[in-house]
Structure formats: structure tokens, C-alpha cells
Amino acid sequence: MTQFSKACLVVHGLTGTPQNMGPLITALEKAGYRVKAPLLNGHGEGLKKLAETPWQEWYGLIARCHNELKRDSKKVFFAGLSMGSLLGLKLAEEVGNDLDGLALLGVPWKLKPLFKYLVIPGIRYTPLRWIIRSTAKNFEKSVIDPQGRELYRSHSLARMPGTAVFQMMDMLSIVKKELAKVTQPLLMIHGAKDHLADPKGMLEIRNGVSSKKVEIVMMENSAHVLTVDYDKEAVVKKVVTFFDSLSTAEHNR
């Protein structure tokens, strides 16, 4: 069996696809990483299928992919966008030293007030949940760069199933309870124009994990989907540099 020196599990966000992570996948492969970028369960199959998929299936796939990479790689890293970053934190809590570092992009740890206090609870805990089954995504606010926006539009669902959002929130509540188990080095990158996730969430994560190495970076010209927005090249370079630094040196945790 071929032994790889380094590998990375790359995970897209809710309603997205691996194509949304294209620039990062390409850069990691060019840098010598073995990359696995799965399509999460229920994604790429329409609103109905995604609405019926529990978060445990998303995490189960991620855990299996990590096991596959770990079998033939000396170091394994994780890079996730939005919900993908939450799956990464869950994985970090579960596998400990079998994961060597994480890059969390646009992590939705803390949502903006409109979504946290009005939109999500207003649908989930009222009869509206039986009427409003999905909501249209705001592509203009998700990606500022017009070219990147069209790429994102072409490789993701146009609507967000309510039950899928509720599944993500259920998973988040579980991840929050075990956050202190995270010991791996963390890189968190956030778009200054993110309309969905509050950057203050990164501070809560930094204060809650047991990691000794935590870096926080803001990208001034990007919104939520950082991997296809104006700062995508800077984002990709930062992630690869971060993982490379962990690949070539031992870091105390």
C-alpha cells in the first residue's frame, strides 16, 4: 500500500457540492496532498432528498472518509466550508490525535440575529414549518464576486430546505457541548461581508477549544462562500500554508 505523507478531507457546505471547493482542492493537490472531497448525503439529489437526510448521515460519511485517509497517510487535515466546518469540529472531537489540523471557513457557529432569532425559530417552532418547506437562497449576498456567484449558483441548490437547516442546528448544539475536546491546531477564516455567520463565533470557538494554536483571519472582500469569492486565492494560500507548516513541524497541543 502506498503511504502518503499528507492528506486532506475537504467538505462543502449545506446545499452545496464539492465543486464549490474547487480552487482549494486544486491547490492542495498541487501542494502534494492526497485530497478526498465527498458529496454529502442527500446533496446533489434535489430538495426532497436533502430534506429527508439526518445530520448523522453527513457525519457518518465524513468519519468513513477520514478513516480511509488515515489508513495510508501520515498526517490528515480537514478543511470545511460553512456547515462543512461544523462537521470538521465534530470529527476533531471524536478522533483526537488522528486529525492533525483544521481550516474552518465561514463557520456558522454564531448566526446573525435575523437568522438566529427570527427566521429559523420563526419557522421551526411555529405552524409555518408545515407551510414553508424551503426558502430561496440569496446568491447575491452569499458571493460578492459575480463570476464566483454564478459558479456557486451552478453547483448548489437554489433553495434551502428547512429541515436540513434544523438538522444542522441540532448537530451544532451537540458539537458545542464537546468543544473542549478539540485539541488540534485551528485556522478560522471569515468573510467581512458574511450575511449569515457572525464572525464573533470564531472568538467563542477560540475560547472554548483546548487547542494551543488558533489563527483567525478576516477577508475584507468576501462574503459567506469564501472559496469562490474575491479573496479565494488568498484563502486558498492561507489554508495550504497553514497545513504545510503543520506537516513539516511538530506542534504541541
C-alpha positions in Angstrom: 0.0 0.0 0.0 1.3 3.5 -0.9 2.0 5.6 2.1 1.2 9.3 1.6 2.9 11.9 3.8 -0.1 14.2 4.0 -3.8 14.2 3.1 -6.8 16.5 3.4 -10.5 15.9 3.7 -12.4 18.8 2.1 -16.1 19.3 2.8 -18.6 21.6 1.2 -21.5 23.5 2.9 -25.2 22.8 3.2 -26.9 22.6 -0.2 -23.5 22.9 -1.9 -21.3 20.4 -3.7 -17.5 19.7 -3.9 -17.3 21.9 -7.0 -17.7 24.9 -4.6 -14.4 23.9 -3.1 -12.6 23.6 -6.5 -9.9 26.2 -6.0 -8.9 24.8 -2.7 -8.9 21.2 -3.9 -6.7 22.1 -6.9 -4.2 24.0 -4.7 -4.0 21.2 -2.1 -3.4 18.6 -4.8 -0.7 20.7 -6.4 1.0 21.1 -3.0 1.2 17.3 -2.7 -1.8 16.4 -0.6 -4.0 13.4 -1.2 -7.4 15.0 -1.3 -10.8 13.5 -0.6 -13.8 15.7 -1.2 -17.1 13.8 -0.9 -20.6 14.8 -1.9 -22.5 14.8 1.4 -25.5 12.5 1.7 -28.7 14.0 0.2 -26.8 16.6 -1.7 -26.9 16.8 -5.5 -30.2 14.9 -5.4 -32.8 17.7 -5.1 -34.7 19.4 -2.2 -36.8 16.4 -1.2 -33.9 14.0 -0.7 -31.8 16.6 1.2 -34.8 17.4 3.4 -35.1 13.8 4.4 -31.4 13.3 5.3 -30.4 13.4 9.0 -27.1 15.0 10.0 -25.8 11.7 11.3 -25.6 10.5 7.7 -23.4 13.5 6.8 -21.1 12.9 9.7 -21.0 9.1 9.1 -19.7 9.8 5.6 -17.1 12.2 6.9 -15.9 9.7 9.5 -15.6 7.0 6.9 -13.6 9.3 4.6 -11.3 10.2 7.4 -10.7 6.6 8.3 -9.8 5.9 4.6 -7.3 8.7 4.5 -5.8 7.8 7.9 -5.1 4.3 6.8 -2.5 5.4 4.3 -1.5 8.9 5.2 1.0 10.0 7.9 -0.9 13.3 8.5 -4.5 14.1 7.8 -6.0 17.6 7.8 -9.6 18.9 7.4 -10.9 21.9 5.5 -14.6 22.7 5.6 -16.9 25.5 4.4 -19.8 26.7 6.5 -21.7 23.5 7.7 -18.7 21.5 6.5 -16.6 23.3 9.1 -19.1 22.2 11.8 -18.6 18.6 10.6 -14.9 19.1 11.0 -15.3 20.2 14.6 -17.4 17.1 15.3 -14.7 15.0 13.7 -12.0 16.7 15.8 -13.9 16.0 19.0 -14.3 12.3 18.1 -10.9 11.3 16.6 -8.4 13.4 18.7 -4.8 12.9 17.6 -5.9 11.1 14.4 -6.6 14.5 12.9 -3.7 16.9 12.6 -5.3 20.3 12.0 -8.4 22.1 10.7 -9.3 25.0 8.5 -12.8 26.3 9.2 -14.1 28.7 6.5 -17.2 30.8 7.2 -18.0 28.7 10.3 -21.7 29.3 11.3 -21.1 28.9 15.0 -23.0 32.1 15.8 -25.6 33.2 13.3 -26.5 36.8 12.6 -29.6 38.0 14.7 -32.0 37.9 11.7 -31.5 34.2 11.3 -30.8 33.2 14.9 -33.8 35.0 16.5 -36.4 35.4 13.7 -36.1 33.3 10.6 -35.1 29.9 11.9 -37.1 29.8 15.2 -40.0 31.6 13.4 -40.3 28.7 11.1 -39.2 25.7 13.2 -41.3 26.3 16.3 -44.5 27.6 14.7 -47.0 26.1 12.2 -45.1 27.8 9.5 -42.8 24.8 9.3 -45.6 22.9 7.6 -46.1 25.7 5.1 -42.6 27.0 4.4 -40.7 23.9 3.5 -37.8 25.7 1.9 -36.5 29.3 1.4 -34.8 30.8 -1.5 -31.0 31.4 -1.1 -29.7 34.9 -1.5 -26.9 34.3 -4.0 -26.1 38.0 -4.2 -25.3 38.2 -0.5 -23.6 34.7 -0.4 -20.9 35.6 -3.0 -19.9 39.2 -3.9 -17.8 38.3 -7.0 -20.3 37.9 -10.0 -18.2 35.2 -11.6 -17.9 33.2 -8.4 -21.6 33.7 -7.7 -22.6 32.1 -11.0 -20.2 29.2 -10.3 -21.9 28.8 -6.9 -25.3 29.1 -8.4 -24.5 26.4 -10.9 -23.2 23.9 -8.3 -25.7 24.2 -5.4 -29.4 24.1 -4.7 -31.3 27.3 -5.3 -33.4 26.8 -2.1 -32.6 25.8 1.5 -34.8 23.0 2.9 -36.0 24.0 6.4 -35.5 20.5 7.8 -31.9 20.5 6.6 -31.2 23.7 8.4 -32.8 22.3 11.6 -30.6 19.2 11.3 -27.5 21.5 11.1 -28.6 23.4 14.2 -29.2 20.1 16.1 -25.7 19.0 15.2 -24.3 22.4 16.2 -25.8 22.1 19.7 -24.1 18.7 20.2 -20.8 20.0 18.9 -20.9 23.0 21.3 -21.2 20.7 24.3 -18.0 18.9 23.5 -15.9 21.8 22.2 -13.2 21.5 24.8 -12.3 18.1 23.3 -10.9 19.9 20.3 -7.1 20.0 20.7 -5.9 20.3 17.1 -4.4 23.4 15.6 -7.1 25.6 14.0 -7.2 28.1 11.3 -10.5 30.1 11.0 -11.2 32.3 8.0 -14.3 34.6 7.7 -15.6 37.0 5.1 -16.1 40.5 6.4 -19.3 40.7 4.3 -20.8 37.4 5.5 -24.5 38.0 5.8 -25.2 34.7 7.6 -22.5 33.8 10.1 -21.3 36.2 12.8 -17.5 36.4 13.0 -17.8 36.7 16.8 -18.4 32.9 16.6 -14.8 32.4 15.9 -13.9 34.1 19.2 -16.3 31.7 21.1 -14.6 28.8 19.4 -11.2 30.0 20.3 -12.2 30.4 23.9 -13.8 27.0 24.1 -11.3 24.7 22.4 -8.2 23.2 24.1 -6.1 23.9 21.0 -2.8 25.7 21.7 -2.6 27.0 18.1 -5.5 29.1 16.8 -5.3 31.6 14.0 -8.2 33.9 12.9 -8.2 35.7 9.6 -10.7 38.1 8.1 -11.1 38.5 4.4 -12.4 42.0 3.6 -13.7 41.5 0.1 -15.7 38.3 0.6 -19.0 37.1 1.9 -20.0 33.6 3.1 -18.8 31.3 0.4 -15.2 32.2 0.7 -13.8 29.6 -1.8 -15.3 31.2 -4.8 -15.4 34.9 -3.8 -13.0 37.8 -4.5 -10.5 36.6 -1.8 -10.4 33.0 -2.9 -6.7 33.0 -3.9 -5.7 34.5 -0.5 -8.0 32.0 1.3 -6.5 29.0 -0.6 -2.9 30.2 0.0 -3.6 30.7 3.7 -5.0 27.2 4.1 -2.2 25.5 2.2 0.5 27.4 4.1 -1.2 26.6 7.4 -1.3 22.9 6.7 2.2 22.9 5.3 3.5 24.4 8.5 1.9 21.6 10.5 3.2 19.0 8.0 6.8 20.0 8.5 6.9 20.6 12.2 5.6 19.0 15.3 3.2 21.3 17.3 2.4 20.9 20.9 -1.3 20.7 21.5 
